[in-house]
């Protein structure tokens, strides 16, 4: 099968190769193509792929027009030996397709002899050509590596080849290996050499080598490729190397396996050297530098755990670090670096607590580092011991002679805590001696006493009756520890106030603002209208007072006068009524006063002119606004002319004759009135001769106002049919009496099995369970119907097969069934008159519906065969006729 084929036709000759690529699941072709020219044979012997999914093929070709590409290494057929006129000359070839089957390059590879073809003889004649000796492998660079065999003395080689002379001399049945590397474009040789012996084995007639396979081992980090070839050699002189497993041929008369290996493009491995600088004084000031060489330039660096990305890492603490160097080819080398440290001094401390009569002390005891040491305490002291320290934390920094330092923190406790105080106060207000001050004590040893610098001395936590000035409070706890604090009592006079106003307008009330000064802030405000902010708004024209009270309770009162500006427009509104219940009323606003021009807004219509039109009956409001924003609002009612009203009465129609009537009675509106009935088309107030249904009448008065009403005409009730039976369950072969009531005449269906189909009381003798329906007709020709089912019971031991059924979708006798209540097993078969089986079942619940192969059969006679076993063990074997009636 061909798919995306480069060459879709077989061509001429006996053998042509094909190249096929299948997807990863083996479920579909990616591409498939013939490959060859017009020669006798084009044989593929080796195939390989690269990392991009391209396909490389090698083998031998006898076609001088084998497909090659422009710029390929060898575009002309090299030739070869034609043996006894039978086998053709051959060259090796290399062809590359991309991953989708497009030809990338194709080239011959060979000299004047044969490549990749082997001939053997039978009774002195060439009788057999064996192919399959060329193999191929591809490296990451896309270079094709080939091994095969050649008779050509001029096979293409490269400078520096391992073996530059072939041993076959172009003679029949003498071959050498060749090993060739093509560049990625297929345009030139990277390397090519003979590999083979020159000695013909005793008793033999050839010195030949045949290839079995090729393998590549790539060392990307060293830039080298190892190629391993395997095959067989008939030559005693195959080249071997020292120290190999088997340096000489063991059997001169036989082909023996050989392995050869070439190493190409050996490079240098990535290496790295390290220099390090230690950290000092326990600080993070060490550094390390890694120098890379070898491999492929374009080095990158990754430091762990510091996270650096350059060749030098700085700011390092003492410890071990790893630097991973990666070259441009992705090869990596890890170096472990140890950063040492010259330690600074260490320090231990001792303390004594603070008391209420003296401060605490702290002593620093330094060791390590380089003597002498210097000291720096939190309170500026510079000896090894600090004194008079307050309770809390204090730091000391010890520095040795080398400049290395260490810092330690001490905590000074308090053996007897001193009380703490917090003082609050209120000022002396309005020029009076009414200031206060309160001290809150905490800490110490409870049970505090107080002494205020007042005359006389006040001894409670709160001092009262204070004039403006500075006071001292001394708090003493039970241990005699004291805490002194000062407080300033301010002396304030009462506030004064100035005011400003804005006038009342037609759109907003006036405003007034009080601006207090003096006294003690914050201030509170009380306006005449109850507002409490510094500014009162929405004030009416006239006078208004404001009282300002400061934080000391001092107050002052001021009166403001609010003026009014501008006149307000007035509006009157007239209207015309809406007629016939339509939206055709109007309302018009007439404005005076204010400042023109005016704008209008009608609610709820949203109209904006002085006259609102298209109005339904109802109440409407217009807001008129003048040029300075003053507005007037008026409301008007739009009335409606008398509405046309109607009532409809009707009489019933008979069930067989249209004799109903409908009458429209009109009130309101303006007479005279006209009428139009639909669908009858009558134009009087009363429509006659109506059948059952809905009728609408449109009434129009003298003003063109209309009203539409609907009359419903019903028909007189017909008969009520009922049906009963003496028994609704009978044994097959028996009968029962049916009784119908409710009408004058009766019609039964189905008529089969009835003694009379038009009697009120027929006798029913059904052969199977049957539903009987009766149509009852009264004297007016009105009808009704009712149905009743007579169930047939077939006693155990009896099986009944009806001899007729009518599958015509009328709901009666639709199925042909085997009837019986004690059937254990059965086989029920039905045949047409030509003997073809049209139905068969072994399930007594499955019946025939008159179809065969999904199609309904026409009226015809059929034969049935029935075999069965009853639950009693009795066997049944019957046959008979069945009529299918449409």
C-alpha positions in Angstrom: 0.0 0.0 0.0 1.2 3.5 -0.9 0.8 6.5 1.4 2.4 10.0 0.7 4.6 8.0 -1.8 7.8 9.5 -3.3 7.6 6.8 -6.0 4.1 5.2 -6.4 4.9 2.8 -9.3 6.9 -0.5 -9.2 8.7 0.2 -12.4 10.6 -2.4 -14.4 12.9 -5.2 -13.3 12.5 -8.2 -10.9 13.1 -6.6 -7.5 12.3 -3.2 -6.1 12.6 -2.1 -2.5 9.9 -0.4 -0.6 10.2 2.0 2.4 7.2 2.1 4.9 6.8 4.1 8.1 4.0 3.2 10.5 2.7 5.2 13.5 3.7 4.3 17.0 0.6 2.1 17.6 0.9 0.3 14.3 -2.5 1.4 13.3 -1.8 3.7 10.3 0.8 4.4 7.6 2.7 7.7 7.9 4.2 7.1 4.4 4.9 4.2 2.1 6.8 4.3 -1.2 8.7 2.2 -3.8 12.3 3.1 -4.3 14.4 2.2 -7.4 15.2 2.7 -11.1 14.7 0.6 -14.2 17.4 -2.0 -13.5 16.8 -5.6 -12.7 17.3 -5.3 -9.0 17.1 -2.5 -6.4 17.5 -4.1 -2.9 17.3 -2.4 0.5 19.5 -4.1 3.2 19.7 -1.5 6.0 17.5 1.1 7.6 17.9 3.6 10.4 16.2 6.7 11.9 17.5 9.9 13.6 16.1 11.9 16.6 13.9 13.9 14.2 12.2 10.8 12.9 13.9 10.9 9.5 14.4 7.6 7.7 17.8 6.5 6.2 18.0 3.5 3.8 21.0 1.7 2.2 21.4 -1.4 0.0 22.5 -2.1 -3.5 21.1 -0.9 -6.9 21.6 -2.1 -10.4 19.8 0.9 -11.8 21.9 3.5 -13.5 18.9 5.8 -13.2 18.3 5.2 -9.4 16.9 8.4 -8.0 19.6 10.7 -6.7 19.4 14.4 -5.6 21.3 17.4 -6.9 24.4 18.1 -4.8 24.6 14.5 -3.6 28.1 13.0 -3.0 27.9 10.6 -6.1 25.2 11.3 -8.7 26.5 8.8 -11.3 26.3 5.0 -11.3 29.8 3.5 -10.7 29.3 0.2 -12.6 30.2 -3.3 -11.8 30.4 -6.9 -13.1 27.7 -8.6 -15.1 28.1 -12.3 -14.3 27.4 -14.8 -17.2 24.9 -12.3 -18.6 22.5 -13.1 -15.7 23.2 -10.8 -12.8 23.6 -7.1 -13.1 26.3 -4.7 -11.9 25.5 -2.9 -8.6 26.5 0.1 -6.5 25.6 0.8 -2.9 23.3 3.8 -2.3 22.2 6.0 0.7 18.7 7.6 0.7 17.2 9.9 3.4 13.5 10.7 3.8 12.2 13.2 6.3 9.7 12.2 9.0 6.7 12.6 6.6 8.3 10.8 3.6 9.7 13.7 1.6 13.0 12.9 -0.1 15.9 14.8 1.5 18.9 13.4 -0.3 19.9 10.3 -2.3 23.4 9.2 -3.6 25.2 6.4 -5.2 28.2 5.0 -3.3 30.7 2.8 -5.1 33.5 2.3 -7.6 33.9 0.4 -10.8 33.1 -3.0 -9.2 30.1 -4.3 -7.4 29.0 -3.1 -3.9 26.8 -5.0 -1.5 26.1 -8.0 -3.8 27.4 -11.5 -3.4 27.5 -14.2 -6.1 27.9 -18.0 -5.7 28.2 -20.7 -8.3 26.5 -23.9 -9.0 28.1 -26.4 -11.4 30.4 -23.6 -12.7 27.6 -21.2 -13.5 26.4 -18.2 -11.6 23.2 -19.4 -10.0 22.6 -17.3 -7.0 22.9 -13.6 -6.0 22.7 -13.0 -2.2 21.9 -9.4 -1.1 21.7 -7.9 2.4 25.2 -6.9 3.2 24.9 -3.1 3.6 24.0 -1.7 7.0 23.5 1.8 8.3 23.4 3.8 11.6 22.9 7.5 12.3 24.5 9.7 15.0 22.9 12.7 16.7 24.5 15.0 14.1 22.5 13.2 11.3 25.7 11.7 9.8 25.0 8.3 8.2 27.6 5.6 9.2 27.7 2.7 6.6 29.3 -0.7 6.5 29.2 -3.0 3.4 31.4 -4.9 1.1 32.9 -3.9 -2.3 34.8 -5.4 -5.2 35.8 -1.9 -6.4 39.6 -1.2 -6.5 38.6 2.5 -6.7 35.9 2.7 -3.9 35.8 6.3 -2.7 38.0 6.9 0.4 39.1 9.8 2.6 42.5 11.1 3.5 43.9 9.2 6.5 41.8 6.1 5.8 42.8 3.0 7.9 43.2 0.9 4.7 43.6 2.6 1.4 43.9 -0.4 -0.9 41.3 -3.1 -1.5 42.3 -6.7 -1.9 39.6 -7.9 -4.3 41.2 -6.2 -7.3 37.7 -6.0 -8.8 37.5 -9.8 -9.3 34.5 -12.0 -8.9 33.8 -13.4 -5.4 36.5 -11.3 -3.7 35.3 -8.5 -1.4 36.5 -6.2 1.3 34.5 -4.5 4.0 34.1 -0.7 3.5 33.3 1.7 6.4 32.0 5.1 5.3 30.6 8.2 7.1 28.4 10.7 5.1 27.9 14.2 6.3 24.4 15.3 7.4 23.6 16.8 3.9 24.7 13.6 2.0 27.0 15.8 0.0 30.4 14.7 1.2 32.4 12.0 3.0 33.4 12.5 6.6 35.4 9.3 6.6 35.8 6.2 4.3 38.1 3.2 4.4 38.6 -0.4 3.3 38.6 -3.1 6.0 39.7 -6.6 4.9 42.3 -9.3 4.4 44.3 -10.1 1.3 45.0 -13.8 1.6 42.9 -16.5 -0.1 42.3 -19.4 2.3 43.8 -22.8 1.3 41.5 -24.9 -0.8 39.3 -21.8 -1.4 38.9 -19.5 -4.3 38.1 -16.2 -2.6 39.2 -13.6 0.0 35.9 -12.1 1.0 34.2 -10.2 3.8 30.5 -9.9 4.4 28.8 -7.4 6.8 26.3 -8.4 9.4 25.5 -5.2 11.3 26.7 -1.8 12.6 26.3 0.0 16.0 27.2 3.5 17.2 28.2 4.6 20.7 28.3 8.4 21.1 30.1 10.2 23.9 28.7 13.6 23.5 30.7 15.1 26.4 34.0 13.9 24.9 32.9 14.7 21.3 33.7 11.2 20.2 31.8 8.4 18.3 32.6 4.7 18.5 31.5 2.6 15.6 31.2 -1.2 15.9 30.8 -3.4 12.8 30.2 -7.2 12.7 30.3 -9.7 9.8 32.2 -12.7 8.5 35.6 -13.1 6.7 36.9 -15.9 4.5 40.4 -14.3 4.4 43.3 -15.6 6.5 44.7 -12.1 6.5 41.9 -10.1 8.1 43.6 -7.2 10.1 43.5 -7.7 13.9 44.9 -5.7 16.8 47.1 -6.8 19.7 45.4 -8.2 22.8 42.1 -9.1 21.0 40.2 -12.2 22.0 41.0 -14.2 18.8 43.8 -12.7 16.7 43.9 -15.4 14.0 41.5 -17.4 11.9 40.9 -20.9 13.2 39.4 -22.6 10.2 40.9 -21.7 6.8 38.1 -23.3 4.8 35.2 -21.5 6.4 33.8 -17.9 6.8 34.4 -16.8 10.4 32.7 -14.0 12.4 34.7 -10.8 12.8 34.2 -7.6 14.8 35.9 -4.3 14.1 35.7 -0.9 15.9 36.6 2.6 14.9 36.8 5.7 17.1 36.0 9.0 15.4 36.4 12.6 16.5 38.0 12.1 19.9 37.9 15.3 21.9 38.7 16.5 25.5 36.6 16.1 28.6 35.3 19.0 30.7 37.6 19.7 33.7 37.6 22.4 36.4 40.0 23.8 39.1 39.1 25.7 42.3 40.6 28.5 44.4 39.1 29.5 47.7 39.4 32.4 50.3 38.3 31.6 53.9 35.7 33.6 55.8 37.0 35.7 58.8 35.6 36.5 62.3 32.8 34.1 61.8 31.4 36.4 59.0 30.1 35.5 55.6 33.0 37.0 53.7 34.6 34.0 52.1 34.8 33.5 48.3 35.6 30.7 45.8 36.4 30.7 42.1 36.0 27.7 39.6 38.0 27.8 36.4 36.6 25.5 33.6 38.6 24.0 30.7 38.2 21.3 28.0 34.8 20.1 26.8 32.9 22.6 24.7 33.2 26.3 25.5 30.2 28.3 26.6 30.4 27.3 30.3 27.7 27.9 32.9 28.0 27.7 36.7 25.5 26.8 39.4 26.4 27.1 43.1 24.8 25.1 45.8 23.5 26.2 48.3 24.3 29.9 47.6 22.6 29.9 44.3 25.2 31.9 42.3 25.6 31.6 38.5 29.0 33.1 37.9 32.4 31.5 38.1 33.1 33.2 41.4 30.9 33.0 44.5 31.3 35.7 47.2 29.8 36.4 50.7 30.3 32.8 51.8 30.1 31.5 55.3 32.2 28.7 56.6 31.0 25.3 55.2 30.9 23.1 52.1 29.7 24.3 48.7 29.2 22.6 45.4 29.7 24.2 42.0 28.3 22.4 38.9 30.0 23.5 35.7 28.2 22.8 32.4 29.8 23.2 29.0 28.2 24.2 25.7 27.4 20.5 24.9 25.4 20.0 28.2 28.2 18.0 29.9 28.6 18.7 33.6 31.4 18.5 36.2 30.8 19.1 40.0 33.4 20.6 42.3 33.1 20.6 46.1 34.7 23.6 47.9 35.3 24.0 51.7 35.3 27.5 53.1 37.2 27.7 56.4 36.9 30.5 59.1 39.1 32.3 61.6 36.9 32.7 64.6 36.5 36.0 66.7 35.9 36.2 70.4 33.1 34.7 72.5 31.5 36.3 75.5 29.5 35.2 78.6 27.7 37.7 80.9 26.6 38.0 84.6 24.1 40.5 86.1 22.8 41.9 89.3 19.2 43.3 89.6 18.0 46.9 89.9 16.6 47.9 93.2 14.4 51.0 94.0 17.5 52.7 95.5 20.2 51.8 92.9 20.6 50.4 89.3 21.6 46.9 88.3 25.1 45.8 87.0 26.3 43.6 84.1 29.7 42.0 83.5 31.1 40.7 80.2 33.6 37.8 80.3 35.4 37.5 76.9 37.5 34.6 75.6 39.0 33.5 72.2 39.9 35.9 69.5 43.0 38.1 69.9 43.7 40.1 73.1 43.1 42.8 74.2 39.4 43.4 74.1 37.3 46.6 74.0 33.8 46.9 75.3 30.8 49.0 74.3 27.6 48.9 76.5 24.2 50.2 75.7 24.5 53.1 78.1 27.9 54.2 76.7 30.1 52.6 79.4 33.4 51.0 78.0 34.7 48.7 80.7 34.0 45.0 81.1 31.4 45.8 83.9 28.6 48.3 83.5 26.7 49.7 86.5 23.6 51.7 87.4 21.5 49.9 84.7 17.8 50.2 84.6 15.6 47.1 84.5 15.3 45.8 80.9 17.6 44.6 78.2 21.1 46.0 77.4 23.6 45.0 74.7 27.4 44.8 75.0 29.8 44.5 72.0 33.2 42.9 72.6 35.9 43.6 69.9 39.2 41.8 69.9 42.6 43.2 68.6 41.9 41.6 65.2 38.7 43.7 64.7 36.4 40.7 65.2 33.5 41.4 67.4 30.7 39.6 69.2 27.5 41.1 70.7 25.5 39.8 73.7 22.3 41.0 75.3 21.7 40.9 79.1 18.5 41.3 80.9 18.4 43.4 84.1 15.7 42.4 86.5 14.3 44.5 89.3 14.3 42.9 92.8 12.0 45.6 94.2 10.0 47.3 91.5 9.4 51.1 91.5 5.8 52.2 91.0 4.8 53.6 87.6 2.4 56.5 87.2 0.1 57.8 84.5 -1.4 61.3 85.0 -4.5 62.9 83.3 -6.1 66.3 83.8 -8.9 68.7 82.9 -8.3 72.4 82.5 -9.5 75.2 84.7 -12.3 76.5 82.6 -14.0 79.8 82.1 -11.4 81.5 84.4 -12.4 79.5 87.5 -10.4 77.2 89.9 -12.1 74.0 88.6 -9.3 72.1 87.1 -8.6 68.5 88.1 -5.8 65.9 87.8 -5.8 62.2 88.5 -2.8 59.9 88.9 -3.0 56.1 88.2 -0.2 54.1 89.9 0.9 50.5 89.0 3.9 48.3 89.9 5.9 48.6 93.1 4.4 47.0 96.2 0.8 48.2 96.2 -0.9 50.2 99.0 0.1 53.6 97.5 0.0 57.0 99.3 -0.2 60.3 97.4 1.1 63.8 97.9 0.1 66.7 95.6 2.0 70.1 95.7 -1.2 72.0 96.6 -1.9 74.2 99.5 -3.0 72.4 101.6 -1.5 69.2 100.3 -4.1 66.8 98.8 -3.5 63.1 99.5 -6.0 61.3 97.2 -5.4 60.0 93.7 -7.4 62.9 92.3 -6.6 66.6 93.1 -9.5 69.0 92.5 -10.2 72.8 92.6 -7.0 73.5 90.7 -6.2 76.8 89.2 -4.1 77.1 86.1 -0.4 76.1 86.8 2.1 73.2 87.3 1.7 70.6 90.0 3.8 67.7 91.3 2.4 64.3 92.5 4.6 61.9 94.5 3.4 58.2 94.8 5.0 56.0 97.5 4.5 52.2 97.7 4.6 50.0 100.8 8.3 49.5 100.4 9.0 53.2 100.4 9.9 53.3 96.7 8.6 56.6 95.2 7.7 57.9 91.8 7.3 61.6 91.1 5.4 63.1 88.1 4.4 66.6 87.1 1.2 67.9 85.4 0.2 71.2 83.9 -3.3 72.6 84.4 -4.3 75.0 81.7 -6.5 78.1 82.4 -9.0 78.8 79.7 -11.5 81.6 79.2 -14.9 81.0 77.5 -15.3 80.9 73.7 -16.3 83.7 71.4 -18.0 83.2 68.0 -18.4 84.9 64.6 -21.0 83.8 62.0 -21.6 83.9 58.3 -24.8 83.1 56.2 -26.1 82.3 52.7 -29.7 83.3 51.7 -32.6 81.0 51.2 -33.3 80.4 47.4 -36.2 78.7 45.6 -34.1 75.5 45.3 -32.5 75.3 48.7 -32.7 76.7 52.3 -30.2 79.2 53.6 -27.1 78.2 55.6 -25.3 79.6 58.7 -21.8 78.9 59.9 -20.4 79.4 63.5 -16.7 80.1 63.8 -15.7 79.8 67.5 -12.3 80.8 69.0 -10.9 80.9 72.5 -12.2 78.6 75.3 -11.2 74.9 75.2 -11.8 72.8 72.2 -13.5 70.7 71.1 -16.7 72.8 70.8 -20.4 71.6 70.6 -23.1 73.5 68.7 -26.9 73.9 69.2 -28.9 75.6 66.4 -32.4 76.9 66.5 -33.6 74.0 64.2 -31.8 71.3 66.3 -28.7 70.8 64.1 -25.5 70.3 66.0 -22.7 70.9 63.5 -20.7 74.0 63.0 -22.8 74.8 59.9 -26.6 74.6 59.8 -28.3 74.1 56.5 -31.8 74.3 54.9 -32.8 77.3 57.0 -35.9 79.3 56.3 -35.8 83.1 55.9 -35.7 84.8 59.3 -33.6 84.8 62.4 -31.9 81.8 64.1 -29.7 81.4 67.2 -26.7 79.2 67.8 -25.1 78.3 71.2 -21.4 77.3 71.2 -20.1 75.3 74.2 -16.4 74.5 74.7 -14.9 71.5 76.4 -14.9 73.3 79.8 -18.6 73.9 79.6 -18.3 77.6 78.8 -20.8 78.9 76.3 -21.7 81.8 74.1 -24.9 82.6 72.0 -25.2 84.4 68.6 -28.2 85.2 66.4 -28.1 85.1 62.5 -30.6 86.5 60.0 -31.4 84.4 56.8 -32.6 86.4 53.8 -34.5 85.2 50.7 -33.7 85.8 47.0 -35.8 85.5 43.8 -39.5 84.8 43.0 -41.0 81.3 42.3 -43.0 80.6 39.1 -46.7 79.6 39.2 -48.5 77.3 36.8 -52.1 76.5 35.9 -53.1 73.3 33.9 -56.0 72.6 31.6 -57.0 69.2 30.0 -59.2 67.6 27.3 -60.7 64.1 28.0 -59.7 60.8 26.5 -62.4 59.3 24.3 -63.5 55.7 23.5 -61.2 54.5 26.3 -58.2 55.5 24.0 -55.0 57.3 24.9 -56.0 60.6 23.2 -56.4 63.0 26.1 -54.3 66.2 26.5 -53.0 68.4 29.3 -51.5 72.0 28.9 -49.4 74.0 31.5 -49.6 77.8 31.5 -46.8 79.5 33.5 -46.3 83.0 35.0 -43.7 84.5 37.3 -40.2 83.2 37.9 -37.5 83.7 35.2 -38.1 82.4 31.6 -37.4 80.3 29.7 -39.2 77.4 31.4 -38.7 73.6 31.1 -41.4 71.0 31.7 -41.5 67.5 33.0 -44.7 65.5 32.9 -45.1 62.4 35.1 -45.7 59.6 34.4 -45.3 60.1 30.6 -41.9 61.8 30.7 -43.0 64.4 28.0 -41.1 67.7 28.1 -43.2 70.3 26.3 -45.9 72.6 27.8 -48.6 70.3 26.4 -48.7 66.6 27.0 -50.6 64.5 24.4 -51.7 60.9 23.8 -52.9 60.6 27.4 -55.1 57.9 28.9 -57.6 58.8 31.6 -55.8 59.4 34.9 -53.9 61.8 37.0 -50.8 63.6 35.7 -48.2 65.9 37.4 -46.2 68.6 35.6 -43.0 70.2 37.1 -42.2 73.6 35.6 -38.6 74.9 36.2 -37.5 78.4 35.4 -34.1 79.6 34.2 -32.6 79.9 37.7 -33.9 76.5 38.9 -37.0 77.5 40.7 -39.9 75.2 40.1 -43.7 74.9 40.4 -45.7 71.6 40.5 -49.3 71.1 39.4 -51.5 68.0 39.1 -54.4 67.6 36.6 -56.9 64.7 36.0 -57.7 63.7 32.4 -61.2 62.3 32.2 -62.7 59.8 29.7 -66.0 59.9 27.7 -68.6 57.2 28.6 -67.2 53.8 27.8 -69.1 51.4 25.5 -70.2 48.3 27.5 -71.8 45.0 26.3 -73.1 41.7 27.7 -73.5 38.5 25.7 -76.2 35.8 26.1 -76.5 32.6 24.1 -78.6 29.4 23.6 -77.4 25.8 23.0 -77.2 24.2 19.6 -78.4 20.6 18.9 -75.9 17.8 18.5 -76.9 17.3 14.8 -78.2 20.7 13.8 -76.8 24.2 14.1 -79.5 26.1 15.8 -77.7 28.0 18.6 -78.1 31.8 19.1 -76.0 34.6 20.6 -77.3 38.1 21.5 -75.2 41.3 22.3 -76.8 43.9 24.7 -75.0 47.3 24.5 -74.9 50.2 27.0 -72.8 53.3 27.4 -71.1 55.0 24.5 -73.2 56.9 21.9 -76.0 55.3 19.9 -76.7 54.1 17.3 -74.6 50.9 17.4 -73.5 48.5 14.7 -72.6 44.8 15.1 -70.2 42.4 13.3 -70.2 38.6 14.3 -67.1 36.5 13.5 -66.9 33.9 12.0 -70.6 34.0 10.9 -70.4 37.6 9.4 -73.9 38.4 10.7 -74.6 42.2 11.5 -77.6 42.1 13.8 -77.5 42.2 17.6 -78.5 38.6 17.6 -76.7 35.9 15.5 -78.7 32.7 14.7 -78.1 29.3 13.2 -74.9 28.8 15.2 -73.1 25.5 15.8 -71.1 24.7 18.9 -68.0 27.0 19.2 -66.7 30.5 20.0 -68.1 33.6 18.3 -66.9 37.1 18.7 -68.9 40.3 18.1 -67.5 43.7 17.5 -69.8 46.6 18.5 -69.2 50.2 17.3 -71.0 53.3 18.6 -71.7 56.6 16.8 -68.2 58.0 17.9 -66.4 55.0 16.4 -65.7 53.6 19.8 -65.6 49.8 19.7 -66.1 46.9 22.1 -65.5 43.2 21.3 -67.0 40.3 23.3 -67.1 36.5 22.8 -70.0 34.1 23.0 -69.5 30.3 23.7 -72.2 28.1 22.0 -72.5 24.6 23.5 -74.4 21.6 22.2 -77.2 19.8 24.0 -76.0 16.7 25.9 -76.2 13.3 24.0 -76.9 9.9 25.4 -74.7 8.2 28.2 -73.7 4.7 27.1 -73.1 1.9 29.6 -72.3 -1.8 29.1 -72.3 -4.8 31.4 -72.1 -8.6 31.2 -73.5 -11.5 33.1 -69.9 -12.6 33.6 -66.7 -11.0 32.4 -64.6 -14.2 32.9 -65.8 -17.4 31.1 -64.2 -20.7 30.1 -63.4 -21.1 26.4 -66.4 -22.5 24.5 -68.9 -20.9 26.9 -70.9 -17.7 26.5 -72.2 -14.7 28.5 -74.9 -12.1 28.0 -74.0 -8.5 27.3 -76.3 -5.6 28.2 -76.1 -2.0 26.8 -78.1 1.0 28.0 -78.4 4.7 27.3 -79.8 5.1 23.8 -82.4 4.2 21.2 -80.2 2.1 18.8 -77.0 0.0 19.4 -74.1 -1.1 17.3 -71.6 -3.7 18.7 -68.0 -4.3 17.5 -66.4 -6.7 16.9 -69.4 -8.6 15.6 -67.5 -11.9 15.7 -68.8 -14.2 18.5 -72.0 -12.1 19.1 -75.5 -13.4 18.6 -76.6 -10.0 17.4 -74.5 -6.9 16.6 -77.5 -4.4 16.8 -79.3 -5.6 19.9 -79.2 -4.2 23.4 -78.6 -7.6 24.9 -76.6 -9.9 22.6 -75.0 -13.2 23.7 -71.1 -13.3 23.3 -69.3 -16.5 22.6 -65.6 -15.3 22.0 -62.8 -17.7 21.2 -60.2 -15.6 23.0 -60.2 -12.7 25.4 -62.1 -9.9 23.5 -63.0 -6.3 24.2 -66.6 -5.5 22.9 -67.6 -1.8 22.3 -71.1 -0.5 21.7 -72.1 2.8 20.0 -75.4 4.2 21.5 -77.5 6.7 19.3 -80.4 8.7 20.7 -83.4 10.2 18.9 -81.4 13.4 18.0 -78.8 11.3 16.3 -76.3 12.0 19.2 -74.0 9.2 20.1 -71.9 7.8 22.9 -69.9 4.6 23.4 -68.7 2.2 26.1 -66.5 -1.0 26.1 -66.2 -4.2 28.1 -63.6 -7.0 28.1 -64.6 -10.7 28.3 -61.7 -12.7 29.5 -61.4 -16.3 28.3 -60.0 -18.9 30.7 -58.5 -22.0 29.1 -58.5 -24.8 31.6 -55.3 -26.6 32.4 -54.9 -29.5 29.9 -56.3 -27.6 27.0 -54.5 -25.4 24.5 -56.4 -23.2 22.0 -55.1 -21.7 18.8 -57.4 -19.2 17.2 -58.0 -19.9 13.4 -58.1 -16.2 12.4 -56.7 -12.8 13.4 -56.7 -9.3 11.9 -53.5 -7.2 12.4 -54.8 -4.0 11.0 -54.2 -1.6 13.9 -57.8 -1.3 14.9 -57.1 -2.7 18.4 -59.0 -5.9 17.9 -57.5 -9.4 17.3 -54.1 -7.9 16.4 -52.0 -11.0 17.4 -52.1 -14.7 16.8 -51.2 -16.4 20.1 -51.2 -19.9 21.6 -53.7 -19.8 24.5 -53.4 -22.0 27.5 -52.6 -21.5 31.2 -50.6 -24.7 31.9 -48.0 -24.7 29.2 -44.6 -26.0 30.3 -42.8 -25.9 26.9 -43.9 -25.4 23.3 -42.7 -24.9 19.8 -45.2 -22.9 17.6 -44.3 -22.6 13.9 -46.3 -20.9 11.1 -45.7 -21.5 7.3 -47.2 -19.8 4.2 -48.7 -21.8 1.4 -45.4 -22.3 -0.3 -43.9 -23.9 2.8 -41.7 -21.0 3.9 -41.6 -20.5 7.7 -42.8 -17.0 8.5 -42.9 -17.2 12.3 -41.6 -19.5 15.1 -41.5 -19.1 18.9 -40.8 -21.3 22.0 -42.2 -18.7 24.4 -46.0 -18.8 25.0 -45.9 -15.1 25.8 -44.7 -14.2 22.3 -47.4 -13.9 19.6 -47.2 -13.4 15.8 -48.0 -9.8 14.6 -48.6 -10.8 11.0 -45.1 -9.6 9.8 -42.3 -11.4 8.1 -38.8 -10.0 7.8 -40.1 -6.7 9.2 -42.9 -6.3 6.6 -46.7 -6.7 7.0 -48.1 -9.7 5.1 -51.3 -9.5 3.0 -54.5 -11.4 3.6 -53.7 -15.1 3.2 -54.1 -18.6 4.7 -51.3 -20.1 6.7 -50.6 -23.5 8.4 -49.4 -23.9 12.0 -47.6 -26.7 13.7 -47.6 -26.9 17.5 -45.7 -29.1 19.8 -45.7 -28.7 23.6 -45.7 -30.2 27.0 -48.2 -29.2 29.7 -47.3 -28.8 33.4 -49.1 -32.1 34.0 -46.6 -33.8 31.6 -49.1 -34.3 28.8 -47.6 -33.8 25.3 -49.4 -31.7 22.7 -48.9 -32.2 18.9 -51.3 -30.2 16.7 -51.5 -28.5 13.3 -54.2 -26.4 11.7 -55.0 -23.4 9.5 -54.9 -19.7 10.4 -56.4 -16.9 8.3 -54.7 -13.5 8.3 -57.4 -10.9 7.5 -56.6 -7.2 6.7 
